[in-house]
Amino acid sequence: MPQPLADLDRFDHAILRILATEGRISAVELARRVGLSKSPVQARMKRLEEDGVIAGYRAILDPVKMGLSHVAFVEVRLADTREAALQAFNRAVMSVPEVEQCHMIASRFDYLLKVRTADIADYRRVLAERISALPHVAQTSTYVAMEAVKEAL
């Protein structure tokens, strides 16, 4: 398991907080906001990238505007929870594009999936044809989200 870096100072934390919400900010503006000059900020960003603290940069898409407003959370219970079965499920779930998140859970079920589709009919198809067909799936339970109150973008 990766160990957190202990040498992040207040400037690193400030840079990371700003980049997390404004990934396209210029180095000049970022430097101004954290109280350093451009060169030290760029050097810190490079170090944070090389150390894997900054894993990458991406566009944040609005799924609702893309016609993907239906969100369901799915509890998945596996028939087999030996390591080989868990790894088979983990590999296979990566290929289901409608699954936005997959978490192994310490509970009465094994995984919790966040699934985003266009509507309930599309979700039923994904559940029947993709999720239920994943290796070792024994049972699923679905919870349909009515509203996203807080969602990290």
N, C-alpha and C positions, 0 to 999 in steps of 0.2 A: 504494500500500500504506500503511495507517495506521501512523503513527509512535507508539511507546510514549511515554507521558507521563513526563517526567524529574523532575517535581516531586512524586512520591509519597514522603512521609516515613514514618517508622516507625509513626506513628499510623495513617496511611492503610493501610499494609500489615497492621497488626494488625486494623483494622476489616474489611478484605477477607478475611483468613483466617477470622475468626469468622463473618462473613456467608456465606461459601462453604459452611459446614457447618451453620449455625444461622440460616437466613434469616428466621425468625420471632422472633428474639430482640428484646426490647424495647429501645428507645433508652436507657432508664435502665440496664438490665443491661449493654448493650454499652459504655456510657460507663464504668461501674464497672470492667469488665474491661480496658479499654484505658487507664484512668487519666486520663480527661478528664471534664468535666461534660457533661450532656445536650445543651445548646445547641451547643457546638462539634462534638460527634459528629454531630448532625443536620445541621449546616451542611456538614460533610465528606461525609456520605452524599449530600446533595443535589448537591454539586459532583461527586462520583464518578459519580453517575447522569447529570448533565448532560454530563459529559465522555465518557460512554459506557464508562467503566471497569466500572461496574455496569450490565450490559445488561438486567437484569430480575430478577424473582423468580418462582419457580414451585414447584409441588408436585412432589416426587420420588416417582414411582410405583414399586411393586415389580412388575416384569413377570412374575415367577414366580407371584405371587399372583393375577395377572390371566390366568393360563393361557398365558403366552407364554414358555415355558422353553427352547425350541429356538433356539440361536444358531448361525449359520453365517457364515463369512467368505468372500466371493466375490471372486476376482480377475476383472476384466473387461478384455478386450482389445478395442479398437475397430478397425474396418476402416479408419477414416479418422481421422487425428489433426490435421487442419487446424483452425484456431480455430473456424470455423463448426460443425464436427462436435462439437467439445468442448463448445461452448456449448449445442448442441441436446441432447446427453446430459445436461449439468448441469441444464438446465431440466426435462427429462423425469423424471430420477431423483427430483427433489423431490416428485413426485406419487405416489411409491410408499411408502405408510405403513409397510410392513414394513422398509424400509431405515432403520435408526437412524443410520447414519453412512455418509458417502461421501467418500473421499479420493482426489485425483489423486496418483498415485505415479510416481516416477522409477525405473522398473524395466522388466522384460521384459513387464509388463502395464501398463495405463493407469490403472485405478481399483481400489481396494479398498473393498468394501462390507461393513458389518456388518448382517446381516439377522436379525430376530427374528420367530419364528412359534410356533404352538402345538406343532407336531410335524413330523416329517420329511415326512409327506404334504402338509401345508400348505406347507412350504418348497418341495417339488417343484412345486406349483402356482404359487407366486409366481415361482420361477425360470423356469418354462416360459411363463407367461402375462404376466408383467410385466417381469422383468429381461431376459430374452432378447429381448423385444420393444422394448426401449429403442433409441433411434436409434443406428445404427452399431455395435451390438454384434456382434462377430465370434466371440468365444470366451469361455467362462467356466470357472473352476475353483473348486470348493467345498471348504472345510475346515470340518468340523463341530466346534464347541467341545464338549469333554467336561465342562469345569468352568471357572467363572470364578474365578480365583485372586485377582485384583485388578480391581475395576471402579469407576470414579468414579461416584458417584451424584449 
